[in-house]
């Protein structure tokens, strides 16, 4: 069965809401949860997730909020942190990786950390049983892909197109997927632009999909109360999970 990774912005609009939403998403079929760490300049994310990031920061988000949410959900749901290198660096990489292990986390997605720099931290992550997710893009050559994925852990994040999340572009990824398969047995999950209308087609040839903006868009809808938001996100998660496995 193909897997569904779901991204949500931590503490948006509150810590308790994030915890309740996480468990509901897991029940609806989300296999792995990405807890987004709010950041002022999320360069890989589109306007939807950027807006949620900024609101969370304006509401007073602190790293202790991330830790408290993680402590409640990570022991029961396969959970990753998704954040930018500035945040990890500011906390101290060794400190935050040790904290992640203590809280039951399974790894991190750091989209602005170049492959060459991941090598500086790979042993630290492995020592604390944390996966540092590898990225492959449509612009990568066969040789580059082989280098990037040779030590890939948990899953390989295949970026669906060059750009930001949520813009819904489309590119032929057949060759990239083939090159990745030739170099690694690690599952390939596709992200960027995946929603209920694109999930089935984007899931072809890969092992799972990563959905973020489609979920966060619901969380930004001010006409919905908290209960309605949770119901709609969970319903969407269930729909996407079914479509990628048709």
N, C-alpha and C positions, 0 to 999 in steps of 0.2 A: 504493500500500500504506500502511495506517495505521501510525503509528509507536508505539514503546514506549519510554518513559523510565523508567529504574529508579533508585530511590533506595537507597543504603546508607550506613550511618554509618561515617565514616572511622576506621580503626585499631580497629575493633571486630570481633574481639578483638585484632587486631594489624595493623601496616602490611603485612607480607608477605601475610597472609590477604586483606586488602582488594585488593591488586594481583592476586593469583591469582583472586579472585572476580570482579573487574571484567572480566578477559579472558574468563573462562568465560561471564559474562552476555552479553558482546558476541557471542560465538560462538553463543549460544542465541537471539539475535534482538533484544537490547536495542540500540536505535539511539542513545540518548543516556544517559549515566550522570550521575546526581546524586550528587556526593560530599557527604554531610552533614557539616557542621562541628559537632562536639560542643559543646553549650551547656547551661548549668545550668537555664535556664528557657525551653525551646522551646515558646512559647505556641501555635503553630499545630499542634503535633504531639500525638497521642494518647499513651496510656500505653506502647505498644509501643516507639515511637521514643524517647520520653522515657527509658525504662529503658536502652536502648542508649546514648544520649547520656551518661547518668550513669555507666554502667559504664566507658565509654571515658575519661571524665574521671578516674574513680577509678584507672584503670590508668595515668594520667599523660600523657594526650594533650596535645601541644603543637602550635602552628601549624606548626612545622618538619616534623611528621609529615604534615600535609596537603600541604605543599609537596613532600616527598619522594615521596609516593604519586602526586600529580598529575604530577610530572616523568616518572614511569614510564609512566603510562597516557594522559595527555592528547594526546601526539603521535600516538597510534594509535587512540584512542577519542574520539568527540565527548563532551566532559566539561564539566559545569557545577559550580560550588560552590553548595550550598544552606546558608545560614547566617543568623543574626540580626544586626540592625544593630549591636548592641553590639560584636560581634566585629570587624566591618569598621571601625567607628569607632575602636576601640581600636588597631587596627593602623595606622590612617591610610588613608583611602580612596584617595588617590593612590598611596601606597606599595603597597597590596595589589592595586590594579588593574594597576599596572605589573608586579608580580610574576606576576599571573595571565597576562598576555600573554606574558611571558618563558617561562613553563612550558608554553605551548600550550593554555591553557584557552580556552573559547569564551564564557563568560559567568557570570552569577550569578543566583540566586533568593533574594530577601531578603523573606520574607513579612510582616515587621513594618515595612517601609518604606512609608509612605503615598505614594500617587501624587504628591501635591503636593511631597514631598521628593525624589522621583526626579528631578525637573527640575533639581535642584541638581547632580546627578551624571551626567546623561545624556550631556553632551558629553565628560566624562572617559572614560566607558565607550566611547563611539564612537571617540574618538581612539586608544584602545588595542585596538580591534577586539573588544570584549567586549559581549555582549548583556546588558541588564538586563531580566529577564523581567517582563512586565506581568500583573497579576492582574485577573480579572473574577469577580464574585460574583453569586449569584442575586438579591441585594438591590439591585444597581445599577440605576439608571434607564437608559432609552435614551440620554439626554443624557450621563449620567455615563460610560457605556460608550464612547460616541463620543469623549469626551475622553481616556479612559484608553488606548484602543487606536490612536489616530491615528499614533503613532510606534512601535508595538510591533515588537519585533525577535525573530527566530528562531521563537518561538511564543507564543501567548497562553495563560496558565495559567487555565483555567476551574475555579473552585472548585465542586465538585459540590453542596455544601450549606453552610449557615452552621454553623460548629463547628470541631472538630479532626479531624486525619487519623485514619483507621482506624475510625471509628465506624459506617460502613456505612449512613448515612442515604440517603434518596432524595428528590429534588425534580424537578419538571418544568422542564427547562432549555430547552425549545423556543424560548421567546420570547427568552431571553438569548442563545442561539446565533444566532438570526435578527438581533437587534440588532447583535451583534458582526460577523457577516458583512457587514451593510450598511455598516459603518464601517471595515472592514479586510480586506485580502487575506492577512494573516498567518495561518498555520495555528493552529487551536484544539486544545489538548490538555486533556483533563479529568483532574483529580486529586481525591483524597479518597475513600476507600472503594472503590477499584478493586482487585479480586482476581480469582481464576479463576472465581468464581461471578457476578460483576457485570460483568466486562470487556466482554462482547459487547453487553449492553444499554446500558451507559454510553457505548460507543464510537459509538453511532448519532448521526449528524449532526456528528461532530467528526473531526479528522484524526489523533488519537492519544490515548493514555492515559498517565497517570503513576502508577506503582505504588511504594509505599514500605513501609507497615506489613506487607503480605503477605510481603515478602521478609525484613524485619527479624525478623519473628516466628520464622522458621526459624533465623535466626542466634542467637536467644535460647534455642533448644532445647538444653539441656545434655546431653540423652541422645545427641546426635549429635556425631561427631568432625568435624574441619575438612573433610575430604574429603567426608563425607556432606552437610554443610551446603552446600558448593559445588554438589554434584550436585543437591540438592533445589531450591535457588534457581534454578539454570539450567534445570532441568526445568519449574519453574513459569513462568519467563520464556518459554520456548518455547511452553508451553500457552496462556498469555495472548496472545502474539503471534499464534498461530494463530486463537484465538477472535475477536479483534478484526478479523480479516481474512477471516472466513468469509462 
